[in-house]
């Protein structure tokens, strides 16, 4: 999930990040991310960008 955090700092779509991390379903990636960080990928991205 560290790589996901790194990728979320860029402009790559969350769907593409999920695919890059070998998730076939972006919803499963989002669920795994939320389980790990207690926030969704999009919420995390907004927090990083402020």
C-alpha angles and dihedrals in degrees: 000000000000088000089052090055090050092049093047090062089069132061098264112126118253089239091056091046089053090052092046088055091051098255110142091197121047090208090061090051090050091049092050091047091049091049090052100041104020091236135078121258091248093049090048091050092051090050093051093048092044 
